[in-house]
């Protein structure tokens, strides 16, 4: 099934005909993430022979006299090593032309509904963040004659997390012991918190408000470590294949457990059960086996547990250092994988003695892309969508969210999702 049908209920021809109104990119070392807005058909007044520029663009006025775009916020990902697949998707969907559409609409509004310049005279600019925004800038310019307007990666990451946590109902949740529970976030009591972004490596950021943050820790043992070692130790050809393989594994066949050291008994004095991992991959020391004697699925599970435990412990110690009780985990390493989330949660719970909880995000891998999307507000999007006088100019877009589509199973996040929403003046 074409994911675009499932996301928007529109076919690609409809989208290509001018329904894409904005695009932003986050091109990381492992994955390229896209966030783009598509407008709903039903908000175009098709019966009018002569439409005003705003109506022709699908913009309606809210009761507060603020322009409104009704549609979907869409999420899509690609492996960065296959950046040409990402470019082909952008081209086939004509996503890059959405930047022109937004610029033209903004000009119409600002010019009092006068005729704007033709699209061909407009410079196409797309907001982008991540190292790939620099690495692939020439490729985008050569392919589409567009310029990547680069935004700071950490600024976007924090802005995206803040926006999602403040705006989307049931964005945050806990997961432990196969139990998923959504967490209600009071946006007036959100800060401070620790944001742990698990990408190729891991960055830990103390967030104190909009634009107020500090990178306080990190580790090179992250998603890139899992995929890199997994590729060397198994025959997996992709990150997702390795993750799927871990579902079928048993880390006890590879790891040395507390029970292996204490004759099958717990070390109850310090709160360690017999099944606690004492040494990741430690069993290989005492067994007269070669690498090929171990099942690849057991190796994958052990590797996943090792990296997740490490990240969970370092995250809590970092939170403890700054007195932070909220720890949000983001990044595409997690993929709503139950073993990953459970391991992170158990590590945080164990080391904090239950005082801190690991929390996860529905749109975990798109924080940077969402932040880049929001950064367009500084370059005309605010003028387009916020037509009100306010005491303090809005720093971001506002969304009225009707429904969030998520995968049926937690472990099947593929990055092709969308949110039903209206974009309106703050």
URKAPE-V212645 format. One line per field, one symbol per residue. burial: 1 if it has 24 or more other ideal C-beta (glycine too) atoms within 12 Angstrom, else 0. A space follows every 10 residues. Layout:
burial = ???
This chain:
burial = 0011001101 0000100111 1111111111 1111111111 0011000000 0011011111 0000011111 1111111111 1010011011 0011111111 1111111110 0000010000 0101111111 1110011011 0001010111 1111111111 1111111101 1111110001 0010100001 1111111111 1111111001 0010011110 1111111011 1011010011 0111111011 1111111101 0000000000 0000011101 1010000000 0001111111 1111111111 1111111110 0101011111 1111111111 1111111111 1100011111 1111111111 1111111011 1111111000 0001111111 1001110001 1011111111 111111
